[in-house]
Amino acid sequence: MGSNVAPAYANAYMDSFEETFVYTDDRFKQYVDCYLRYIDDIFLIWTGPTDILQAFHQTLNSVYPELHFTMQYDPAGSPFWIPLYRGTIRVTS
């Protein structure tokens, strides 16, 4: 992010994106126990099945071609955090 205002624009854009496509989607919101974002990094605690997590990831990637979400997750859970931990999604441009 080269400009001083770029983080503010990214936050405003992602806030609008989340309100429209993340927080209101009944197919997925029941499985999200925690959703934290700092500019373009997202930490997600997912309590649902992995196949629905992958569908959530695909749905986010299908909204706008200029946003690309990458996902890293531990199917067995993370022993250092919460046993229900299923993944993180990173926004990259």
mmCIF file as gemmi writes it, N, C-alpha and C atoms, coordinates in Angstrom:
data_model
loop_
_atom_site.group_PDB
_atom_site.id
_atom_site.type_symbol
_atom_site.label_atom_id
_atom_site.label_alt_id
_atom_site.label_comp_id
_atom_site.label_asym_id
_atom_site.label_entity_id
_atom_site.label_seq_id
_atom_site.pdbx_PDB_ins_code
_atom_site.Cartn_x
_atom_site.Cartn_y
_atom_site.Cartn_z
_atom_site.occupancy
_atom_site.B_iso_or_equiv
_atom_site.pdbx_formal_charge
_atom_site.auth_seq_id
_atom_site.auth_asym_id
_atom_site.pdbx_PDB_model_num
ATOM 1 N N . MET Axp A 1 ? 0.842 -1.16 0 1 0 ? 1 A 1
ATOM 2 C CA . MET Axp A 1 ? 0 0 0 1 0 ? 1 A 1
ATOM 3 C C . MET Axp A 1 ? 0.892 1.228 0 1 0 ? 1 A 1
ATOM 4 N N . GLY Axp A 2 ? 0.937 1.931 -1.112 1 0 ? 2 A 1
ATOM 5 C CA . GLY Axp A 2 ? 1.861 3.031 -1.272 1 0 ? 2 A 1
ATOM 6 C C . GLY Axp A 2 ? 1.383 4.358 -0.719 1 0 ? 2 A 1
ATOM 7 N N . SER Axp A 3 ? 0.116 4.65 -0.78 1 0 ? 3 A 1
ATOM 8 C CA . SER Axp A 3 ? -0.41 5.943 -0.363 1 0 ? 3 A 1
ATOM 9 C C . SER Axp A 3 ? -0.758 5.936 1.116 1 0 ? 3 A 1
ATOM 10 N N . ASN Axp A 4 ? -0.72 7.128 1.727 1 0 ? 4 A 1
ATOM 11 C CA . ASN Axp A 4 ? -1.085 7.239 3.143 1 0 ? 4 A 1
ATOM 12 C C . ASN Axp A 4 ? -2.556 6.932 3.38 1 0 ? 4 A 1
ATOM 13 N N . VAL Axp A 5 ? -3.394 7.161 2.384 1 0 ? 5 A 1
ATOM 14 C CA . VAL Axp A 5 ? -4.832 6.932 2.554 1 0 ? 5 A 1
ATOM 15 C C . VAL Axp A 5 ? -5.245 5.527 2.111 1 0 ? 5 A 1
ATOM 16 N N . ALA Axp A 6 ? -4.336 4.757 1.568 1 0 ? 6 A 1
ATOM 17 C CA . ALA Axp A 6 ? -4.67 3.42 1.071 1 0 ? 6 A 1
ATOM 18 C C . ALA Axp A 6 ? -5.266 2.514 2.149 1 0 ? 6 A 1
ATOM 19 N N . PRO Axp A 7 ? -4.712 2.473 3.365 1 0 ? 7 A 1
ATOM 20 C CA . PRO Axp A 7 ? -5.337 1.618 4.389 1 0 ? 7 A 1
ATOM 21 C C . PRO Axp A 7 ? -6.78 2.044 4.717 1 0 ? 7 A 1
ATOM 22 N N . ALA Axp A 8 ? -7.031 3.346 4.732 1 0 ? 8 A 1
ATOM 23 C CA . ALA Axp A 8 ? -8.398 3.823 5.007 1 0 ? 8 A 1
ATOM 24 C C . ALA Axp A 8 ? -9.346 3.398 3.895 1 0 ? 8 A 1
ATOM 25 N N . TYR Axp A 9 ? -8.903 3.505 2.639 1 0 ? 9 A 1
ATOM 26 C CA . TYR Axp A 9 ? -9.728 3.057 1.514 1 0 ? 9 A 1
ATOM 27 C C . TYR Axp A 9 ? -9.957 1.552 1.565 1 0 ? 9 A 1
ATOM 28 N N . ALA Axp A 10 ? -8.915 0.807 1.891 1 0 ? 10 A 1
ATOM 29 C CA . ALA Axp A 10 ? -9.045 -0.655 1.972 1 0 ? 10 A 1
ATOM 30 C C . ALA Axp A 10 ? -10.029 -1.038 3.073 1 0 ? 10 A 1
ATOM 31 N N . ASN Axp A 11 ? -9.949 -0.372 4.212 1 0 ? 11 A 1
ATOM 32 C CA . ASN Axp A 11 ? -10.878 -0.664 5.306 1 0 ? 11 A 1
ATOM 33 C C . ASN Axp A 11 ? -12.312 -0.329 4.933 1 0 ? 11 A 1
ATOM 34 N N . ALA Axp A 12 ? -12.518 0.812 4.3 1 0 ? 12 A 1
ATOM 35 C CA . ALA Axp A 12 ? -13.877 1.199 3.896 1 0 ? 12 A 1
ATOM 36 C C . ALA Axp A 12 ? -14.432 0.217 2.868 1 0 ? 12 A 1
ATOM 37 N N . TYR Axp A 13 ? -13.606 -0.165 1.906 1 0 ? 13 A 1
ATOM 38 C CA . TYR Axp A 13 ? -14.036 -1.097 0.862 1 0 ? 13 A 1
ATOM 39 C C . TYR Axp A 13 ? -14.376 -2.457 1.464 1 0 ? 13 A 1
ATOM 40 N N . MET Axp A 14 ? -13.49 -2.972 2.315 1 0 ? 14 A 1
ATOM 41 C CA . MET Axp A 14 ? -13.723 -4.284 2.909 1 0 ? 14 A 1
ATOM 42 C C . MET Axp A 14 ? -14.892 -4.266 3.89 1 0 ? 14 A 1
ATOM 43 N N . ASP Axp A 15 ? -15.101 -3.143 4.581 1 0 ? 15 A 1
ATOM 44 C CA . ASP Axp A 15 ? -16.256 -3.037 5.467 1 0 ? 15 A 1
ATOM 45 C C . ASP Axp A 15 ? -17.549 -3.174 4.677 1 0 ? 15 A 1
ATOM 46 N N . SER Axp A 16 ? -17.627 -2.499 3.56 1 0 ? 16 A 1
ATOM 47 C CA . SER Axp A 16 ? -18.809 -2.594 2.698 1 0 ? 16 A 1
ATOM 48 C C . SER Axp A 16 ? -18.963 -4.012 2.142 1 0 ? 16 A 1
ATOM 49 N N . PHE Axp A 17 ? -17.859 -4.605 1.716 1 0 ? 17 A 1
ATOM 50 C CA . PHE Axp A 17 ? -17.87 -5.969 1.186 1 0 ? 17 A 1
ATOM 51 C C . PHE Axp A 17 ? -18.38 -6.948 2.238 1 0 ? 17 A 1
ATOM 52 N N . GLU Axp A 18 ? -17.865 -6.837 3.468 1 0 ? 18 A 1
ATOM 53 C CA . GLU Axp A 18 ? -18.258 -7.749 4.542 1 0 ? 18 A 1
ATOM 54 C C . GLU Axp A 18 ? -19.73 -7.589 4.901 1 0 ? 18 A 1
ATOM 55 N N . GLU Axp A 19 ? -20.199 -6.352 4.982 1 0 ? 19 A 1
ATOM 56 C CA . GLU Axp A 19 ? -21.607 -6.12 5.306 1 0 ? 19 A 1
ATOM 57 C C . GLU Axp A 19 ? -22.522 -6.74 4.259 1 0 ? 19 A 1
ATOM 58 N N . THR Axp A 20 ? -22.104 -6.729 3.018 1 0 ? 20 A 1
ATOM 59 C CA . THR Axp A 20 ? -22.937 -7.224 1.926 1 0 ? 20 A 1
ATOM 60 C C . THR Axp A 20 ? -22.807 -8.728 1.719 1 0 ? 20 A 1
ATOM 61 N N . PHE Axp A 21 ? -21.6 -9.274 1.822 1 0 ? 21 A 1
ATOM 62 C CA . PHE Axp A 21 ? -21.372 -10.657 1.398 1 0 ? 21 A 1
ATOM 63 C C . PHE Axp A 21 ? -20.939 -11.623 2.499 1 0 ? 21 A 1
ATOM 64 N N . VAL Axp A 22 ? -20.49 -11.14 3.639 1 0 ? 22 A 1
ATOM 65 C CA . VAL Axp A 22 ? -20.013 -12.044 4.684 1 0 ? 22 A 1
ATOM 66 C C . VAL Axp A 22 ? -21.03 -12.16 5.818 1 0 ? 22 A 1
ATOM 67 N N . TYR Axp A 23 ? -21.386 -11.038 6.42 1 0 ? 23 A 1
ATOM 68 C CA . TYR Axp A 23 ? -22.223 -11.057 7.621 1 0 ? 23 A 1
ATOM 69 C C . TYR Axp A 23 ? -23.674 -11.428 7.356 1 0 ? 23 A 1
ATOM 70 N N . THR Axp A 24 ? -24.131 -11.29 6.141 1 0 ? 24 A 1
ATOM 71 C CA . THR Axp A 24 ? -25.556 -11.495 5.854 1 0 ? 24 A 1
ATOM 72 C C . THR Axp A 24 ? -25.859 -12.808 5.14 1 0 ? 24 A 1
ATOM 73 N N . ASP Axp A 25 ? -24.873 -13.597 4.83 1 0 ? 25 A 1
ATOM 74 C CA . ASP Axp A 25 ? -25.088 -14.839 4.086 1 0 ? 25 A 1
ATOM 75 C C . ASP Axp A 25 ? -25.502 -15.953 5.037 1 0 ? 25 A 1
ATOM 76 N N . ASP Axp A 26 ? -26.777 -16.316 5.015 1 0 ? 26 A 1
ATOM 77 C CA . ASP Axp A 26 ? -27.313 -17.323 5.944 1 0 ? 26 A 1
ATOM 78 C C . ASP Axp A 26 ? -26.698 -18.701 5.763 1 0 ? 26 A 1
ATOM 79 N N . ARG Axp A 27 ? -26.149 -18.985 4.585 1 0 ? 27 A 1
ATOM 80 C CA . ARG Axp A 27 ? -25.54 -20.301 4.362 1 0 ? 27 A 1
ATOM 81 C C . ARG Axp A 27 ? -24.282 -20.484 5.189 1 0 ? 27 A 1
ATOM 82 N N . PHE Axp A 28 ? -23.603 -19.378 5.502 1 0 ? 28 A 1
ATOM 83 C CA . PHE Axp A 28 ? -22.291 -19.472 6.131 1 0 ? 28 A 1
ATOM 84 C C . PHE Axp A 28 ? -22.202 -18.86 7.521 1 0 ? 28 A 1
ATOM 85 N N . LYS Axp A 29 ? -22.983 -17.827 7.813 1 0 ? 29 A 1
ATOM 86 C CA . LYS Axp A 29 ? -22.782 -17.085 9.059 1 0 ? 29 A 1
ATOM 87 C C . LYS Axp A 29 ? -22.992 -17.937 10.312 1 0 ? 29 A 1
ATOM 88 N N . GLN Axp A 30 ? -23.756 -18.997 10.204 1 0 ? 30 A 1
ATOM 89 C CA . GLN Axp A 30 ? -23.965 -19.869 11.367 1 0 ? 30 A 1
ATOM 90 C C . GLN Axp A 30 ? -22.694 -20.606 11.788 1 0 ? 30 A 1
ATOM 91 N N . TYR Axp A 31 ? -21.724 -20.715 10.889 1 0 ? 31 A 1
ATOM 92 C CA . TYR Axp A 31 ? -20.487 -21.443 11.172 1 0 ? 31 A 1
ATOM 93 C C . TYR Axp A 31 ? -19.324 -20.538 11.567 1 0 ? 31 A 1
ATOM 94 N N . VAL Axp A 32 ? -19.524 -19.237 11.517 1 0 ? 32 A 1
ATOM 95 C CA . VAL Axp A 32 ? -18.448 -18.299 11.833 1 0 ? 32 A 1
ATOM 96 C C . VAL Axp A 32 ? -18.569 -17.884 13.298 1 0 ? 32 A 1
ATOM 97 N N . ASP Axp A 33 ? -17.652 -18.383 14.126 1 0 ? 33 A 1
ATOM 98 C CA . ASP Axp A 33 ? -17.644 -18.015 15.549 1 0 ? 33 A 1
ATOM 99 C C . ASP Axp A 33 ? -16.868 -16.732 15.782 1 0 ? 33 A 1
ATOM 100 N N . CYS Axp A 34 ? -15.891 -16.468 14.957 1 0 ? 34 A 1
ATOM 101 C CA . CYS Axp A 34 ? -15.077 -15.265 15.109 1 0 ? 34 A 1
ATOM 102 C C . CYS Axp A 34 ? -14.596 -14.838 13.725 1 0 ? 34 A 1
ATOM 103 N N . TYR Axp A 35 ? -14.705 -13.561 13.428 1 0 ? 35 A 1
ATOM 104 C CA . TYR Axp A 35 ? -14.239 -13.018 12.155 1 0 ? 35 A 1
ATOM 105 C C . TYR Axp A 35 ? -13.527 -11.715 12.478 1 0 ? 35 A 1
ATOM 106 N N . LEU Axp A 36 ? -12.215 -11.708 12.339 1 0 ? 36 A 1
ATOM 107 C CA . LEU Axp A 36 ? -11.408 -10.534 12.627 1 0 ? 36 A 1
ATOM 108 C C . LEU Axp A 36 ? -10.612 -10.153 11.385 1 0 ? 36 A 1
ATOM 109 N N . ARG Axp A 37 ? -10.572 -8.858 11.101 1 0 ? 37 A 1
ATOM 110 C CA . ARG Axp A 37 ? -9.818 -8.395 9.94 1 0 ? 37 A 1
ATOM 111 C C . ARG Axp A 37 ? -9.004 -7.178 10.318 1 0 ? 37 A 1
ATOM 112 N N . TYR Axp A 38 ? -7.774 -7.134 9.845 1 0 ? 38 A 1
ATOM 113 C CA . TYR Axp A 38 ? -6.93 -5.953 9.932 1 0 ? 38 A 1
ATOM 114 C C . TYR Axp A 38 ? -6.461 -5.651 8.52 1 0 ? 38 A 1
ATOM 115 N N . ILE Axp A 39 ? -7.001 -4.627 7.921 1 0 ? 39 A 1
ATOM 116 C CA . ILE Axp A 39 ? -6.779 -4.19 6.546 1 0 ? 39 A 1
ATOM 117 C C . ILE Axp A 39 ? -7.051 -5.344 5.586 1 0 ? 39 A 1
ATOM 118 N N . ASP Axp A 40 ? -6.04 -6.145 5.25 1 0 ? 40 A 1
ATOM 119 C CA . ASP Axp A 40 ? -6.267 -7.229 4.281 1 0 ? 40 A 1
ATOM 120 C C . ASP Axp A 40 ? -5.963 -8.612 4.847 1 0 ? 40 A 1
ATOM 121 N N . ASP Axp A 41 ? -5.835 -8.712 6.164 1 0 ? 41 A 1
ATOM 122 C CA . ASP Axp A 41 ? -5.635 -10.01 6.813 1 0 ? 41 A 1
ATOM 123 C C . ASP Axp A 41 ? -6.888 -10.362 7.588 1 0 ? 41 A 1
ATOM 124 N N . ILE Axp A 42 ? -7.365 -11.581 7.413 1 0 ? 42 A 1
ATOM 125 C CA . ILE Axp A 42 ? -8.583 -12.028 8.073 1 0 ? 42 A 1
ATOM 126 C C . ILE Axp A 42 ? -8.282 -13.281 8.88 1 0 ? 42 A 1
ATOM 127 N N . PHE Axp A 43 ? -8.753 -13.282 10.104 1 0 ? 43 A 1
ATOM 128 C CA . PHE Axp A 43 ? -8.681 -14.472 10.954 1 0 ? 43 A 1
ATOM 129 C C . PHE Axp A 43 ? -10.11 -14.938 11.174 1 0 ? 43 A 1
ATOM 130 N N . LEU Axp A 44 ? -10.357 -16.197 10.916 1 0 ? 44 A 1
ATOM 131 C CA . LEU Axp A 44 ? -11.704 -16.737 10.968 1 0 ? 44 A 1
ATOM 132 C C . LEU Axp A 44 ? -11.712 -18.012 11.798 1 0 ? 44 A 1
ATOM 133 N N . ILE Axp A 45 ? -12.636 -18.096 12.754 1 0 ? 45 A 1
ATOM 134 C CA . ILE Axp A 45 ? -12.847 -19.35 13.474 1 0 ? 45 A 1
ATOM 135 C C . ILE Axp A 45 ? -14.11 -19.963 12.887 1 0 ? 45 A 1
ATOM 136 N N . TRP Axp A 46 ? -13.939 -21.098 12.246 1 0 ? 46 A 1
ATOM 137 C CA . TRP Axp A 46 ? -15.002 -21.784 11.509 1 0 ? 46 A 1
ATOM 138 C C . TRP Axp A 46 ? -15.375 -23.059 12.246 1 0 ? 46 A 1
ATOM 139 N N . THR Axp A 47 ? -16.664 -23.253 12.514 1 0 ? 47 A 1
ATOM 140 C CA . THR Axp A 47 ? -17.1 -24.431 13.256 1 0 ? 47 A 1
ATOM 141 C C . THR Axp A 47 ? -17.843 -25.43 12.383 1 0 ? 47 A 1
ATOM 142 N N . GLY Axp A 48 ? -17.967 -25.138 11.107 1 0 ? 48 A 1
ATOM 143 C CA . GLY Axp A 48 ? -18.711 -26.011 10.212 1 0 ? 48 A 1
ATOM 144 C C . GLY Axp A 48 ? -17.821 -26.995 9.479 1 0 ? 48 A 1
ATOM 145 N N . PRO Axp A 49 ? -18.426 -27.778 8.595 1 0 ? 49 A 1
ATOM 146 C CA . PRO Axp A 49 ? -17.674 -28.752 7.8 1 0 ? 49 A 1
ATOM 147 C C . PRO Axp A 49 ? -16.713 -28.067 6.824 1 0 ? 49 A 1
ATOM 148 N N . THR Axp A 50 ? -15.645 -28.764 6.501 1 0 ? 50 A 1
ATOM 149 C CA . THR Axp A 50 ? -14.633 -28.227 5.599 1 0 ? 50 A 1
ATOM 150 C C . THR Axp A 50 ? -15.194 -27.952 4.214 1 0 ? 50 A 1
ATOM 151 N N . ASP Axp A 51 ? -16.101 -28.788 3.715 1 0 ? 51 A 1
ATOM 152 C CA . ASP Axp A 51 ? -16.637 -28.557 2.371 1 0 ? 51 A 1
ATOM 153 C C . ASP Axp A 51 ? -17.446 -27.267 2.312 1 0 ? 51 A 1
ATOM 154 N N . ILE Axp A 52 ? -18.109 -26.898 3.406 1 0 ? 52 A 1
ATOM 155 C CA . ILE Axp A 52 ? -18.849 -25.634 3.415 1 0 ? 52 A 1
ATOM 156 C C . ILE Axp A 52 ? -17.881 -24.463 3.554 1 0 ? 52 A 1
ATOM 157 N N . LEU Axp A 53 ? -16.777 -24.646 4.28 1 0 ? 53 A 1
ATOM 158 C CA . LEU Axp A 53 ? -15.724 -23.626 4.336 1 0 ? 53 A 1
ATOM 159 C C . LEU Axp A 53 ? -15.179 -23.363 2.938 1 0 ? 53 A 1
ATOM 160 N N . GLN Axp A 54 ? -14.935 -24.42 2.18 1 0 ? 54 A 1
ATOM 161 C CA . GLN Axp A 54 ? -14.436 -24.252 0.815 1 0 ? 54 A 1
ATOM 162 C C . GLN Axp A 54 ? -15.472 -23.555 -0.073 1 0 ? 54 A 1
ATOM 163 N N . ALA Axp A 55 ? -16.753 -23.843 0.136 1 0 ? 55 A 1
ATOM 164 C CA . ALA Axp A 55 ? -17.809 -23.153 -0.61 1 0 ? 55 A 1
ATOM 165 C C . ALA Axp A 55 ? -17.847 -21.67 -0.239 1 0 ? 55 A 1
ATOM 166 N N . PHE Axp A 56 ? -17.649 -21.362 1.043 1 0 ? 56 A 1
ATOM 167 C CA . PHE Axp A 56 ? -17.579 -19.976 1.498 1 0 ? 56 A 1
ATOM 168 C C . PHE Axp A 56 ? -16.419 -19.257 0.808 1 0 ? 56 A 1
ATOM 169 N N . HIS Axp A 57 ? -15.273 -19.902 0.771 1 0 ? 57 A 1
ATOM 170 C CA . HIS Axp A 57 ? -14.088 -19.351 0.109 1 0 ? 57 A 1
ATOM 171 C C . HIS Axp A 57 ? -14.357 -19.091 -1.375 1 0 ? 57 A 1
ATOM 172 N N . GLN Axp A 58 ? -14.969 -20.041 -2.051 1 0 ? 58 A 1
ATOM 173 C CA . GLN Axp A 58 ? -15.288 -19.879 -3.473 1 0 ? 58 A 1
ATOM 174 C C . GLN Axp A 58 ? -16.298 -18.76 -3.687 1 0 ? 58 A 1
ATOM 175 N N . THR Axp A 59 ? -17.258 -18.641 -2.788 1 0 ? 59 A 1
ATOM 176 C CA . THR Axp A 59 ? -18.251 -17.575 -2.898 1 0 ? 59 A 1
ATOM 177 C C . THR Axp A 59 ? -17.592 -16.205 -2.774 1 0 ? 59 A 1
ATOM 178 N N . LEU Axp A 60 ? -16.696 -16.05 -1.81 1 0 ? 60 A 1
ATOM 179 C CA . LEU Axp A 60 ? -15.999 -14.772 -1.651 1 0 ? 60 A 1
ATOM 180 C C . LEU Axp A 60 ? -15.18 -14.437 -2.897 1 0 ? 60 A 1
ATOM 181 N N . ASN Axp A 61 ? -14.535 -15.438 -3.481 1 0 ? 61 A 1
ATOM 182 C CA . ASN Axp A 61 ? -13.725 -15.2 -4.677 1 0 ? 61 A 1
ATOM 183 C C . ASN Axp A 61 ? -14.556 -14.922 -5.916 1 0 ? 61 A 1
ATOM 184 N N . SER Axp A 62 ? -15.829 -15.278 -5.91 1 0 ? 62 A 1
ATOM 185 C CA . SER Axp A 62 ? -16.652 -15.086 -7.105 1 0 ? 62 A 1
ATOM 186 C C . SER Axp A 62 ? -17.338 -13.725 -7.154 1 0 ? 62 A 1
ATOM 187 N N . VAL Axp A 63 ? -17.259 -12.952 -6.083 1 0 ? 63 A 1
ATOM 188 C CA . VAL Axp A 63 ? -17.993 -11.687 -6.023 1 0 ? 63 A 1
ATOM 189 C C . VAL Axp A 63 ? -17.376 -10.637 -6.923 1 0 ? 63 A 1
ATOM 190 N N . TYR Axp A 64 ? -16.111 -10.313 -6.726 1 0 ? 64 A 1
ATOM 191 C CA . TYR Axp A 64 ? -15.415 -9.298 -7.524 1 0 ? 64 A 1
ATOM 192 C C . TYR Axp A 64 ? -14.106 -9.892 -8.029 1 0 ? 64 A 1
ATOM 193 N N . PRO Axp A 65 ? -13.836 -9.79 -9.313 1 0 ? 65 A 1
ATOM 194 C CA . PRO Axp A 65 ? -12.588 -10.363 -9.841 1 0 ? 65 A 1
ATOM 195 C C . PRO Axp A 65 ? -11.334 -9.655 -9.319 1 0 ? 65 A 1
ATOM 196 N N . GLU Axp A 66 ? -11.466 -8.404 -8.868 1 0 ? 66 A 1
ATOM 197 C CA . GLU Axp A 66 ? -10.279 -7.694 -8.376 1 0 ? 66 A 1
ATOM 198 C C . GLU Axp A 66 ? -9.883 -8.116 -6.961 1 0 ? 66 A 1
ATOM 199 N N . LEU Axp A 67 ? -10.745 -8.824 -6.267 1 0 ? 67 A 1
ATOM 200 C CA . LEU Axp A 67 ? -10.406 -9.369 -4.946 1 0 ? 67 A 1
ATOM 201 C C . LEU Axp A 67 ? -10.087 -10.844 -5.084 1 0 ? 67 A 1
ATOM 202 N N . HIS Axp A 68 ? -8.994 -11.249 -4.49 1 0 ? 68 A 1
ATOM 203 C CA . HIS Axp A 68 ? -8.628 -12.664 -4.506 1 0 ? 68 A 1
ATOM 204 C C . HIS Axp A 68 ? -8.339 -13.097 -3.08 1 0 ? 68 A 1
ATOM 205 N N . PHE Axp A 69 ? -9.151 -14.001 -2.574 1 0 ? 69 A 1
ATOM 206 C CA . PHE Axp A 69 ? -8.975 -14.528 -1.227 1 0 ? 69 A 1
ATOM 207 C C . PHE Axp A 69 ? -8.192 -15.831 -1.31 1 0 ? 69 A 1
ATOM 208 N N . THR Axp A 70 ? -7.17 -15.931 -0.482 1 0 ? 70 A 1
ATOM 209 C CA . THR Axp A 70 ? -6.45 -17.188 -0.353 1 0 ? 70 A 1
ATOM 210 C C . THR Axp A 70 ? -6.781 -17.769 1.016 1 0 ? 70 A 1
ATOM 211 N N . MET Axp A 71 ? -6.716 -19.074 1.132 1 0 ? 71 A 1
ATOM 212 C CA . MET Axp A 71 ? -7.12 -19.719 2.371 1 0 ? 71 A 1
ATOM 213 C C . MET Axp A 71 ? -6.062 -20.708 2.811 1 0 ? 71 A 1
ATOM 214 N N . GLN Axp A 72 ? -5.781 -20.685 4.094 1 0 ? 72 A 1
ATOM 215 C CA . GLN Axp A 72 ? -4.922 -21.679 4.721 1 0 ? 72 A 1
ATOM 216 C C . GLN Axp A 72 ? -5.684 -22.189 5.929 1 0 ? 72 A 1
ATOM 217 N N . TYR Axp A 73 ? -5.779 -23.482 6.059 1 0 ? 73 A 1
ATOM 218 C CA . TYR Axp A 73 ? -6.478 -24.024 7.218 1 0 ? 73 A 1
ATOM 219 C C . TYR Axp A 73 ? -5.875 -25.344 7.641 1 0 ? 73 A 1
ATOM 220 N N . ASP Axp A 74 ? -6.137 -25.68 8.885 1 0 ? 74 A 1
ATOM 221 C CA . ASP Axp A 74 ? -5.661 -26.923 9.478 1 0 ? 74 A 1
ATOM 222 C C . ASP Axp A 74 ? -6.878 -27.802 9.74 1 0 ? 74 A 1
ATOM 223 N N . PRO Axp A 75 ? -7.107 -28.836 8.927 1 0 ? 75 A 1
ATOM 224 C CA . PRO Axp A 75 ? -8.3 -29.67 9.096 1 0 ? 75 A 1
ATOM 225 C C . PRO Axp A 75 ? -8.396 -30.339 10.46 1 0 ? 75 A 1
ATOM 226 N N . ALA Axp A 76 ? -7.276 -30.545 11.139 1 0 ? 76 A 1
ATOM 227 C CA . ALA Axp A 76 ? -7.293 -31.202 12.446 1 0 ? 76 A 1
ATOM 228 C C . ALA Axp A 76 ? -7.493 -30.209 13.584 1 0 ? 76 A 1
ATOM 229 N N . GLY Axp A 77 ? -7.461 -28.937 13.283 1 0 ? 77 A 1
ATOM 230 C CA . GLY Axp A 77 ? -7.557 -27.918 14.318 1 0 ? 77 A 1
ATOM 231 C C . GLY Axp A 77 ? -6.177 -27.483 14.755 1 0 ? 77 A 1
ATOM 232 N N . SER Axp A 78 ? -6.099 -26.408 15.458 1 0 ? 78 A 1
ATOM 233 C CA . SER Axp A 78 ? -4.821 -25.88 15.907 1 0 ? 78 A 1
ATOM 234 C C . SER Axp A 78 ? -4.671 -26.111 17.408 1 0 ? 78 A 1
ATOM 235 N N . PRO Axp A 79 ? -3.633 -26.806 17.832 1 0 ? 79 A 1
ATOM 236 C CA . PRO Axp A 79 ? -3.466 -27.065 19.261 1 0 ? 79 A 1
ATOM 237 C C . PRO Axp A 79 ? -3.096 -25.816 20.054 1 0 ? 79 A 1
ATOM 238 N N . PHE Axp A 80 ? -2.69 -24.742 19.371 1 0 ? 80 A 1
ATOM 239 C CA . PHE Axp A 80 ? -2.244 -23.548 20.066 1 0 ? 80 A 1
ATOM 240 C C . PHE Axp A 80 ? -3.349 -22.507 20.21 1 0 ? 80 A 1
ATOM 241 N N . TRP Axp A 81 ? -4.426 -22.69 19.52 1 0 ? 81 A 1
ATOM 242 C CA . TRP Axp A 81 ? -5.518 -21.716 19.604 1 0 ? 81 A 1
ATOM 243 C C . TRP Axp A 81 ? -6.777 -22.411 20.09 1 0 ? 81 A 1
ATOM 244 N N . ILE Axp A 82 ? -7.781 -22.425 19.291 1 0 ? 82 A 1
ATOM 245 C CA . ILE Axp A 82 ? -9.075 -22.981 19.667 1 0 ? 82 A 1
ATOM 246 C C . ILE Axp A 82 ? -9.277 -24.271 18.892 1 0 ? 82 A 1
ATOM 247 N N . PRO Axp A 83 ? -9.719 -25.355 19.524 1 0 ? 83 A 1
ATOM 248 C CA . PRO Axp A 83 ? -9.88 -26.627 18.824 1 0 ? 83 A 1
ATOM 249 C C . PRO Axp A 83 ? -10.789 -26.561 17.601 1 0 ? 83 A 1
ATOM 250 N N . LEU Axp A 84 ? -11.685 -25.577 17.538 1 0 ? 84 A 1
ATOM 251 C CA . LEU Axp A 84 ? -12.591 -25.475 16.399 1 0 ? 84 A 1
ATOM 252 C C . LEU Axp A 84 ? -12.004 -24.664 15.256 1 0 ? 84 A 1
ATOM 253 N N . TYR Axp A 85 ? -10.769 -24.208 15.412 1 0 ? 85 A 1
ATOM 254 C CA . TYR Axp A 85 ? -10.125 -23.413 14.362 1 0 ? 85 A 1
ATOM 255 C C . TYR Axp A 85 ? -10.097 -24.174 13.056 1 0 ? 85 A 1
ATOM 256 N N . ARG Axp A 86 ? -10.557 -23.54 11.993 1 0 ? 86 A 1
ATOM 257 C CA . ARG Axp A 86 ? -10.575 -24.2 10.702 1 0 ? 86 A 1
ATOM 258 C C . ARG Axp A 86 ? -9.875 -23.409 9.604 1 0 ? 86 A 1
ATOM 259 N N . GLY Axp A 87 ? -9.659 -22.122 9.778 1 0 ? 87 A 1
ATOM 260 C CA . GLY Axp A 87 ? -8.98 -21.48 8.666 1 0 ? 87 A 1
ATOM 261 C C . GLY Axp A 87 ? -8.803 -19.988 8.779 1 0 ? 87 A 1
ATOM 262 N N . THR Axp A 88 ? -7.988 -19.484 7.902 1 0 ? 88 A 1
ATOM 263 C CA . THR Axp A 88 ? -7.84 -18.055 7.729 1 0 ? 88 A 1
ATOM 264 C C . THR Axp A 88 ? -8.008 -17.748 6.255 1 0 ? 88 A 1
ATOM 265 N N . ILE Axp A 89 ? -8.495 -16.593 5.984 1 0 ? 89 A 1
ATOM 266 C CA . ILE Axp A 89 ? -8.643 -16.15 4.594 1 0 ? 89 A 1
ATOM 267 C C . ILE Axp A 89 ? -7.882 -14.838 4.475 1 0 ? 89 A 1
ATOM 268 N N . ARG Axp A 90 ? -6.997 -14.775 3.519 1 0 ? 90 A 1
ATOM 269 C CA . ARG Axp A 90 ? -6.226 -13.56 3.29 1 0 ? 90 A 1
ATOM 270 C C . ARG Axp A 90 ? -6.721 -12.912 2.016 1 0 ? 90 A 1
ATOM 271 N N . VAL Axp A 91 ? -6.858 -11.607 2.05 1 0 ? 91 A 1
ATOM 272 C CA . VAL Axp A 91 ? -7.252 -10.846 0.878 1 0 ? 91 A 1
ATOM 273 C C . VAL Axp A 91 ? -5.985 -10.313 0.246 1 0 ? 91 A 1
ATOM 274 N N . THR Axp A 92 ? -5.786 -10.613 -1.019 1 0 ? 92 A 1
ATOM 275 C CA . THR Axp A 92 ? -4.633 -10.093 -1.727 1 0 ? 92 A 1
ATOM 276 C C . THR Axp A 92 ? -5.104 -9.429 -3.003 1 0 ? 92 A 1
ATOM 277 N N . SER Axp A 93 ? -4.364 -8.457 -3.436 1 0 ? 93 A 1
ATOM 278 C CA . SER Axp A 93 ? -4.764 -7.781 -4.679 1 0 ? 93 A 1
ATOM 279 C C . SER Axp A 93 ? -3.674 -7.921 -5.714 1 0 ? 93 A 1
